[in-house]
Amino acid sequence: MSIELVSLILGALIAFYFYLTRNYNHWQKHGVPCVDGPLPGFGHMMSLTFMRTHIIDFYGKIYKNNKGRSMIGFYNFTTPSLIVLEPELVKTVMQTNFSNFSENASFIDPKLDPLLSYNPFFSSGEKWLNGRKRLTYAFSSMRLKILLEGVKKVCVMFENYIDKELSSNVGKAEFELKELFSRYTAQVVAAVGFGVDGYSFDDEKNDISFKQLGKTMFEPSLQNTITFTMMSFVPSLNKIFKRSFIPKHIDRFFKTLVADLFEQRKKDKIPRNDFIHLMSELTRAEGIDIDTDVLAAHALSFLVDGYETSGSTMSYVGFHLASNPKIQEKLREEVMSVLKRHNNELTYEGLKEMTYMEQVINESLRMIPVLVVMLKRCTEEFELKGSDGVVYRIKPGTELVIPVQALHKDPQYWEDPEKYDPERFNPEKKQSIERFAYLPFGEGPRMCVGMRMAIVQMKAGLATILKKYRIELSPKTQLPIKMIPGTILQTPKGGFWVYLRQL
């Protein structure tokens, strides 16, 4: 090989190296501390990209190593991004100066995922305002009472399904909690969202069940992992490969289902206790003729938000109750006492009275939040000032990371944070909680709009189990818990396995 050719190749490699590392002095120039060791092209993301590190450990390590700092810079491949470490700055981003950080940073291409692009979590601007307004209308207290009627019918089906499983196993049967609660939440979505049978408790109709629809989107798989990684961490790459989150057949299914239901509702004008009916009412009240695709998008949001997040959270709660029998028994006593006061019926008022259950759910979400981090995007230039004196003038387009799980496990804000203790959330202690160190549903104007509906369906499903069955941990549950890398929501390796034993 000639000297000229070697020099040319060497020069090209050096030029490529400098191109890949061109931004890697950004944080030094702006006086912001930075995570050590960015790699050319990958920045700090190599271990996440190749799933050698779980996102919990990745951001948890950065958080612990930089304790006492207000913020820390890192490189998301070649792009400078910022991790906000202290609750006061979290408050600035999520609430006080919301207009400067009004977008979530997860990217959805409307051309690839037209329905999902209307979801309030992914949308922005007018689309976000309209979507949030409609979902807020549906989940008001008055309308939650209407929707609860559908939830109650699903609870009866849920109980019958468990009874059937126990009858063939002499009063005791083994279940994987995520699989069990996904049946329940999928059926709630079908009944309460659309007023149809979701076939989630009928394995013979698994291929047409709502549970299968949700499983297709969220089940840990190589395809879902690649899609999630590109959407969350490498959106520029997804613009090239154009992977959609919602499979095309599910997109078509929802458009067709909602269009048919909407037409049917307009003709028969029979009031129904479901989300589609409430949206029909709202459009009449607003005097507008809503596009059925937009309505399908809101209905899909009902599935995305109601199926996976609630099912996962209920599985976390079930695991913690099985691991802490005394807490389980205390909760059962509350459930039985409340049901007795309400003629052994699930009522909206009764669910509100289950305050210890809310403490249990809150503590489970502290220990295992559904989202490990929240990704925000600066929309208007703003000067962030940390308590440690670090000042950074953040530009529009810059991504920020809020390390939710790290804040939830920080001993500065939580005494003995690795201990499962629902008493942290009792009325006396709850007031002293650092508000922006606890973010299971987000905070500020972009706080989860479906939170109240999620709590209603979770409380109803958990009460259905606790009034009749004891939850016992199965040896099949792998301890200590390790989460599967690359999943959309926290998913334990091997699953959460329990026995349900009839009382």
C-alpha positions as CSV (number, residue, x, y, z in Angstrom):
1,M,0.0,0.0,0.0
2,S,1.4,3.4,-1.0
3,I,2.3,6.1,1.5
4,E,-0.2,8.4,-0.2
5,L,-3.1,5.9,0.2
6,V,-2.2,5.2,3.9
7,S,-2.1,9.0,4.5
8,L,-5.4,9.4,2.8
9,I,-7.1,6.6,4.9
10,L,-5.5,8.0,8.1
11,G,-6.7,11.5,7.3
12,A,-10.2,10.3,6.6
13,L,-10.3,8.4,9.9
14,I,-9.1,11.4,11.8
15,A,-11.6,13.6,10.1
16,F,-14.4,11.1,10.8
17,Y,-13.3,10.9,14.5
18,F,-13.4,14.7,14.8
19,Y,-16.9,14.7,13.1
20,L,-18.2,12.1,15.6
21,T,-16.8,14.0,18.6
22,R,-17.4,17.6,17.4
23,N,-19.9,18.4,20.2
24,Y,-18.1,16.7,23.0
25,N,-16.8,19.9,24.5
26,H,-20.3,21.4,24.8
27,W,-20.7,21.0,28.6
28,Q,-17.2,22.1,29.3
29,K,-17.7,25.3,27.3
30,H,-20.9,26.0,29.3
31,G,-19.5,25.3,32.7
32,V,-21.8,22.3,33.3
33,P,-20.3,19.1,34.8
34,C,-20.5,16.1,32.4
35,V,-20.5,12.3,32.7
36,D,-17.0,10.9,32.0
37,G,-16.0,8.9,29.0
38,P,-18.1,9.7,25.9
39,L,-17.3,7.3,23.0
40,P,-17.0,8.6,19.4
41,G,-20.4,8.5,17.8
42,F,-22.1,6.8,20.7
43,G,-21.5,9.4,23.4
44,H,-22.6,7.7,26.6
45,M,-25.3,5.5,25.0
46,M,-23.4,2.4,23.9
47,S,-24.4,0.2,26.9
48,L,-28.0,1.1,26.5
49,T,-28.0,0.7,22.7
50,F,-26.7,-2.8,22.9
51,M,-28.8,-3.6,26.0
52,R,-25.8,-4.4,28.1
53,T,-27.2,-2.1,30.8
54,H,-30.7,-1.6,32.0
55,I,-32.0,2.0,31.9
56,I,-32.5,1.8,35.7
57,D,-28.8,1.1,36.3
58,F,-27.6,3.5,33.6
59,Y,-29.4,6.6,35.1
60,G,-29.2,5.3,38.7
61,K,-25.4,5.1,38.5
62,I,-25.1,8.6,37.0
63,Y,-27.5,10.0,39.7
64,K,-25.5,8.4,42.6
65,N,-22.1,9.4,41.2
66,N,-23.3,13.0,41.0
67,K,-25.2,13.4,44.2
68,G,-25.1,16.9,45.5
69,R,-25.1,18.4,42.0
70,S,-28.1,20.1,40.5
71,M,-27.6,18.9,36.9
72,I,-25.2,16.8,34.9
73,G,-24.6,16.8,31.1
74,F,-24.2,13.7,28.9
75,Y,-24.1,12.9,25.2
76,N,-27.0,11.1,23.7
77,F,-24.9,9.8,20.8
78,T,-23.5,13.1,19.4
79,T,-26.2,15.3,20.9
80,P,-25.7,17.2,24.3
81,S,-28.5,16.3,26.7
82,L,-29.1,17.3,30.3
83,I,-30.1,15.3,33.4
84,V,-31.9,17.3,36.1
85,L,-31.0,15.9,39.5
86,E,-32.7,18.0,42.1
87,P,-36.4,18.3,42.8
88,E,-36.5,22.1,42.7
89,L,-35.2,22.0,39.1
90,V,-37.7,19.2,38.3
91,K,-40.4,21.6,39.5
92,T,-39.0,24.3,37.3
93,V,-39.2,22.1,34.2
94,M,-42.5,20.3,34.9
95,Q,-44.5,23.1,36.5
96,T,-43.1,26.6,37.3
97,N,-41.8,27.2,33.8
98,F,-43.8,24.6,31.9
99,S,-44.2,26.8,28.8
100,N,-40.4,26.5,28.3
101,F,-40.5,22.7,28.5
102,S,-44.0,21.9,27.3
103,E,-43.1,18.9,25.1
104,N,-42.2,15.3,26.0
105,A,-39.1,14.2,24.0
106,S,-40.3,10.8,22.8
107,F,-40.8,11.1,19.1
108,I,-43.8,9.8,17.2
109,D,-44.0,10.3,13.4
110,P,-47.6,11.2,12.6
111,K,-47.2,9.6,9.2
112,L,-46.1,6.3,10.7
113,D,-48.4,6.4,13.8
114,P,-51.3,8.7,12.9
115,L,-53.5,7.5,15.8
116,L,-50.8,7.4,18.5
117,S,-49.7,10.9,17.5
118,Y,-52.9,12.2,19.1
119,N,-52.1,10.6,22.5
120,P,-51.5,13.5,25.0
121,F,-48.2,11.9,26.1
122,F,-46.7,12.2,22.6
123,S,-48.6,15.2,21.1
124,S,-48.0,18.9,21.5
125,G,-49.5,22.3,20.8
126,E,-53.2,22.4,19.7
127,K,-53.3,18.7,19.2
128,W,-52.2,18.1,22.8
129,L,-54.7,20.7,24.2
130,N,-57.6,19.2,22.4
131,G,-56.8,15.6,23.3
132,R,-56.2,16.5,26.9
133,K,-59.5,18.4,27.1
134,R,-61.5,15.5,25.8
135,L,-59.9,12.9,28.0
136,T,-60.3,15.2,31.1
137,Y,-64.0,15.5,30.3
138,A,-64.3,11.7,30.2
139,F,-62.5,11.2,33.4
140,S,-64.3,13.7,35.6
141,S,-65.7,12.4,38.9
142,M,-69.3,12.4,37.5
143,R,-68.3,10.4,34.4
144,L,-66.0,8.1,36.3
145,K,-69.1,6.9,38.2
146,I,-70.7,6.1,34.8
147,L,-67.6,4.2,33.6
148,L,-67.3,2.3,36.9
149,E,-70.5,0.4,35.9
150,G,-68.6,-1.2,33.1
151,V,-65.6,-1.9,35.4
152,K,-67.9,-3.7,37.9
153,K,-69.1,-6.1,35.2
154,V,-65.6,-6.9,34.3
155,C,-64.8,-7.6,38.0
156,V,-67.5,-10.2,38.0
157,M,-65.9,-11.8,34.9
158,F,-62.5,-11.6,36.5
159,E,-63.7,-13.3,39.7
160,N,-65.4,-16.1,37.6
161,Y,-62.2,-16.6,35.6
162,I,-60.1,-17.0,38.8
163,D,-62.8,-19.3,40.4
164,K,-62.7,-21.5,37.3
165,E,-58.9,-21.8,37.5
166,L,-59.0,-22.6,41.2
167,S,-61.8,-25.2,40.8
168,S,-59.5,-27.4,38.7
169,N,-56.6,-26.9,41.2
170,V,-58.2,-27.7,44.5
171,G,-58.6,-24.2,45.8
172,K,-55.1,-23.0,44.8
173,A,-53.7,-22.0,41.4
174,E,-50.5,-20.4,40.1
175,F,-50.6,-17.2,38.1
176,E,-48.1,-14.9,36.5
177,L,-49.4,-11.5,37.7
178,K,-48.8,-9.4,34.6
179,E,-50.5,-12.0,32.5
180,L,-53.4,-12.2,34.9
181,F,-53.9,-8.5,35.4
182,S,-53.5,-7.8,31.6
183,R,-56.6,-10.0,31.1
184,Y,-58.5,-7.7,33.5
185,T,-57.2,-4.4,32.1
186,A,-57.7,-5.4,28.5
187,Q,-61.3,-6.4,29.3
188,V,-61.9,-3.1,31.1
189,V,-60.6,-1.3,28.0
190,A,-63.0,-3.2,25.7
191,A,-66.0,-2.8,28.0
192,V,-65.5,0.7,29.4
193,G,-63.8,2.1,26.3
194,F,-65.9,0.6,23.6
195,G,-68.9,-1.2,25.1
196,V,-67.8,-4.5,23.5
197,D,-66.6,-7.9,24.7
198,G,-62.8,-8.0,24.7
199,Y,-62.7,-11.9,25.0
200,S,-59.8,-11.5,27.4
201,F,-60.9,-14.3,29.7
202,D,-61.6,-16.7,26.8
203,D,-58.5,-18.4,25.6
204,E,-60.4,-20.0,22.7
205,K,-60.8,-16.5,21.2
206,N,-57.3,-15.3,22.0
207,D,-56.6,-14.3,18.4
208,I,-59.3,-11.7,18.5
209,S,-59.0,-10.6,22.1
210,F,-58.1,-7.1,23.3
211,K,-55.5,-8.8,25.5
212,Q,-53.8,-10.0,22.3
213,L,-53.9,-6.5,20.8
214,G,-52.1,-5.1,23.8
215,K,-49.7,-7.9,24.0
216,T,-48.7,-7.4,20.3
217,M,-47.7,-3.8,21.1
218,F,-46.1,-4.2,24.5
219,E,-44.8,-7.7,25.0
220,P,-41.0,-7.9,25.3
221,S,-39.6,-8.9,21.9
222,L,-36.7,-8.0,19.7
223,Q,-38.9,-6.1,17.3
224,N,-40.6,-4.1,20.1
225,T,-37.2,-3.5,21.8
226,I,-35.6,-2.1,18.6
227,T,-38.7,0.1,18.0
228,F,-38.7,1.4,21.6
229,T,-35.0,2.1,21.5
230,M,-35.1,4.1,18.3
231,M,-38.2,6.1,19.4
232,S,-36.8,6.9,22.8
233,F,-33.0,7.3,22.2
234,V,-32.3,7.5,18.5
235,P,-35.3,9.3,16.9
236,S,-33.1,10.5,14.0
237,L,-32.4,6.8,13.2
238,N,-36.1,6.1,13.1
239,K,-36.6,8.8,10.5
240,I,-34.5,6.5,8.3
241,F,-35.9,3.1,9.2
242,K,-39.5,4.4,9.7
243,R,-40.7,1.8,12.3
244,S,-44.2,2.4,13.6
245,F,-45.1,1.6,17.2
246,I,-48.7,0.6,16.4
247,P,-48.8,-2.3,13.9
248,K,-50.9,-1.5,10.8
249,H,-53.5,-4.2,11.4
250,I,-54.2,-2.7,14.9
251,D,-54.4,0.7,13.4
252,R,-57.0,-0.5,10.9
253,F,-58.9,-2.5,13.5
254,F,-59.4,0.6,15.7
255,K,-60.4,2.9,12.9
256,T,-63.0,0.4,11.6
257,L,-64.3,-0.5,15.1
258,V,-64.7,3.1,16.2
259,A,-66.3,4.3,12.9
260,D,-68.8,1.4,13.1
261,L,-69.6,2.1,16.8
262,F,-69.9,5.8,16.2
263,E,-72.4,5.4,13.4
264,Q,-74.4,2.9,15.4
265,R,-74.5,5.2,18.4
266,K,-75.8,8.1,16.2
267,K,-78.6,5.9,14.9
268,D,-79.8,4.2,18.0
269,K,-79.2,7.1,20.5
270,I,-79.2,4.7,23.4
271,P,-77.1,5.9,26.4
272,R,-74.2,3.6,27.2
273,N,-71.7,3.5,30.1
274,D,-68.5,3.8,27.9
275,F,-65.9,6.1,26.6
276,I,-67.3,6.2,23.0
277,H,-70.7,7.4,24.3
278,L,-69.0,10.1,26.4
279,M,-67.1,11.3,23.4
280,S,-70.3,11.3,21.3
281,E,-71.9,13.5,24.0
282,L,-69.0,15.9,24.0
283,T,-69.0,16.4,20.3
284,R,-72.7,17.1,20.4
285,A,-72.2,19.6,23.3
286,E,-69.4,21.3,21.3
287,G,-71.5,21.4,18.2
288,I,-68.7,19.9,16.1
289,D,-68.6,16.9,13.8
290,I,-65.5,15.1,15.1
291,D,-63.4,13.1,12.6
292,T,-63.8,9.4,13.4
293,D,-60.0,8.9,13.0
294,V,-59.5,11.5,15.8
295,L,-62.0,9.6,17.9
296,A,-60.2,6.3,17.1
297,A,-57.0,8.0,18.2
298,H,-58.5,8.9,21.6
299,A,-59.9,5.4,21.9
300,L,-56.5,3.9,21.2
301,S,-55.1,6.1,23.9
302,F,-57.6,4.4,26.2
303,L,-56.0,1.1,25.3
304,V,-52.4,2.2,25.4
305,D,-52.8,4.0,28.8
306,G,-55.4,1.7,30.4
307,Y,-54.1,-1.7,29.4
308,E,-50.3,-1.7,29.9
309,T,-49.6,0.8,32.6
310,S,-52.4,-0.3,34.8
311,G,-51.7,-4.0,34.3
312,S,-48.0,-3.5,35.1
313,T,-48.8,-1.4,38.2
314,M,-51.3,-4.0,39.5
315,S,-48.6,-6.7,39.0
316,Y,-46.2,-4.6,41.1
317,V,-48.8,-4.3,43.8
318,G,-49.6,-8.0,43.7
319,F,-45.9,-8.9,44.1
320,H,-45.5,-6.5,47.0
321,L,-48.6,-7.8,48.8
322,A,-47.4,-11.4,48.3
323,S,-44.0,-10.5,49.7
324,N,-45.5,-8.7,52.7
325,P,-48.4,-10.8,54.2
326,K,-49.1,-8.4,57.1
327,I,-49.6,-5.5,54.7
328,Q,-51.8,-7.7,52.6
329,E,-53.9,-8.7,55.6
330,K,-54.3,-5.0,56.7
331,L,-55.4,-4.1,53.2
332,R,-57.9,-7.0,53.1
333,E,-59.4,-5.8,56.3
334,E,-60.0,-2.4,54.8
335,V,-61.5,-3.9,51.7
336,M,-63.9,-6.1,53.7
337,S,-64.8,-3.2,56.0
338,V,-65.6,-0.8,53.1
339,L,-67.5,-3.4,51.1
340,K,-69.6,-4.2,54.2
341,R,-70.6,-0.5,54.5
342,H,-71.7,-0.5,50.9
343,N,-73.8,-3.7,50.8
344,N,-70.9,-5.7,49.5
345,E,-70.9,-3.7,46.3
346,L,-68.1,-1.8,44.5
347,T,-69.2,1.8,44.5
348,Y,-67.3,5.0,43.5
349,E,-67.7,6.3,47.1
350,G,-66.4,3.0,48.5
351,L,-63.3,2.9,46.3
352,K,-62.5,6.5,47.5
353,E,-62.8,5.2,51.1
354,M,-60.1,2.6,50.4
355,T,-57.3,5.0,51.5
356,Y,-54.9,2.3,52.7
357,M,-55.2,0.7,49.2
358,E,-54.1,4.0,47.7
359,Q,-51.1,4.1,50.1
360,V,-50.2,0.5,48.9
361,I,-50.5,1.5,45.2
362,N,-48.4,4.7,45.8
363,E,-45.7,2.8,47.6
364,S,-45.6,0.1,44.9
365,L,-45.2,2.9,42.3
366,R,-42.4,4.5,44.4
367,M,-40.5,1.1,44.5
368,I,-41.2,0.3,40.8
369,P,-42.4,3.3,38.8
370,V,-43.9,2.5,35.4
371,L,-41.5,4.9,33.8
372,V,-37.9,4.9,35.0
373,V,-37.2,8.3,33.5
374,M,-39.2,11.1,31.9
375,L,-37.8,12.8,28.7
376,K,-38.6,16.4,28.2
377,R,-37.7,18.9,25.5
378,C,-36.9,22.6,25.8
379,T,-39.4,24.6,23.7
380,E,-38.3,28.2,24.7
381,E,-34.9,29.4,25.7
382,F,-34.5,29.4,29.5
383,E,-31.8,29.9,32.1
384,L,-31.7,27.0,34.5
385,K,-30.1,27.8,37.9
386,G,-29.1,25.0,40.3
387,S,-28.7,25.2,44.0
388,D,-25.0,24.4,43.6
389,G,-24.4,27.6,41.5
390,V,-24.4,25.9,38.1
391,V,-26.2,28.0,35.5
392,Y,-27.1,26.8,32.0
393,R,-28.9,28.7,29.4
394,I,-30.8,25.9,27.7
395,K,-31.8,26.2,24.0
396,P,-35.0,25.0,22.3
397,G,-34.7,21.4,21.1
398,T,-32.4,20.3,24.0
399,E,-33.5,17.2,25.7
400,L,-33.7,16.8,29.4
401,V,-33.9,13.6,31.5
402,I,-35.8,13.4,34.8
403,P,-34.5,10.3,36.6
404,V,-37.8,9.2,38.2
405,Q,-36.7,5.9,39.8
406,A,-33.4,7.4,41.2
407,L,-35.4,10.2,42.9
408,H,-37.8,7.6,44.3
409,K,-35.0,5.6,45.8
410,D,-32.9,8.6,47.2
411,P,-32.3,8.3,51.0
412,Q,-32.2,12.1,51.1
413,Y,-36.0,12.1,50.4
414,W,-37.0,8.7,51.7
415,E,-36.1,7.0,54.9
416,D,-34.9,3.4,54.3
417,P,-35.9,3.7,50.6
418,E,-35.4,-0.1,49.8
419,K,-38.1,-1.0,52.4
420,Y,-41.7,-1.5,51.2
421,D,-43.7,0.8,53.6
422,P,-47.1,2.1,52.6
423,E,-47.2,4.1,55.8
424,R,-45.0,6.7,54.0
425,F,-48.2,7.8,52.3
426,N,-50.5,8.0,55.4
427,P,-52.3,11.3,55.9
428,E,-49.8,12.5,58.6
429,K,-46.6,11.6,56.7
430,K,-47.8,12.4,53.1
431,Q,-47.6,16.1,53.7
432,S,-43.9,16.0,54.3
433,I,-43.0,14.1,51.1
434,E,-40.8,16.1,48.7
435,R,-43.4,16.5,45.9
436,F,-41.1,16.5,43.0
437,A,-39.1,13.5,44.2
438,Y,-42.2,11.4,43.7
439,L,-43.4,11.3,40.1
440,P,-45.4,8.1,39.3
441,F,-47.9,10.0,37.1
442,G,-45.7,13.0,36.2
443,E,-46.5,16.5,37.5
444,G,-47.7,19.8,36.2
445,P,-49.9,20.4,33.1
446,R,-48.7,17.2,31.5
447,M,-49.5,15.0,34.5
448,C,-51.2,11.8,33.4
449,V,-54.7,12.7,32.4
450,G,-55.9,9.1,32.9
451,M,-54.6,8.8,36.5
452,R,-58.0,8.9,38.2
453,M,-59.4,6.3,35.8
454,A,-56.4,4.1,36.4
455,I,-56.8,4.3,40.1
456,V,-60.5,3.4,39.9
457,Q,-59.9,0.3,37.8
458,M,-56.8,-0.8,39.8
459,K,-58.7,-0.5,43.1
460,A,-61.7,-2.3,41.8
461,G,-59.6,-5.2,40.4
462,L,-57.4,-5.5,43.6
463,A,-60.5,-5.4,45.8
464,T,-62.1,-8.2,43.8
465,I,-59.0,-10.4,44.5
466,L,-58.4,-9.5,48.1
467,K,-62.0,-10.0,49.3
468,K,-61.8,-13.7,48.3
469,Y,-58.2,-14.9,47.8
470,R,-54.9,-14.8,49.5
471,I,-51.8,-13.9,47.3
472,E,-48.8,-16.0,48.1
473,L,-45.4,-15.7,46.4
474,S,-44.4,-18.7,44.1
475,P,-40.8,-20.0,44.0
476,K,-40.9,-19.4,40.3
477,T,-40.5,-15.6,41.0
478,Q,-36.8,-14.8,40.5
479,L,-35.4,-13.0,43.5
480,P,-33.8,-10.5,43.6
481,I,-35.8,-8.9,40.9
482,K,-34.0,-8.0,37.7
483,M,-35.8,-6.1,34.9
484,I,-35.5,-7.0,31.2
485,P,-33.4,-4.4,29.3
486,G,-35.0,-2.6,26.4
487,T,-38.7,-2.9,27.5
488,I,-41.1,0.0,27.3
489,L,-42.3,-0.4,30.9
490,Q,-40.5,-2.2,33.7
491,T,-40.8,-5.9,33.2
492,P,-39.2,-8.5,35.6
493,K,-37.2,-11.4,34.2
494,G,-39.2,-14.5,34.6
495,G,-42.3,-12.6,35.6
496,F,-44.0,-12.2,39.0
497,W,-45.4,-15.6,39.9
498,V,-47.9,-16.1,42.7
499,Y,-50.4,-18.6,44.1
500,L,-54.0,-17.4,44.6
501,R,-55.6,-19.4,47.4
502,Q,-59.3,-19.2,48.2
503,L,-59.9,-17.8,51.7
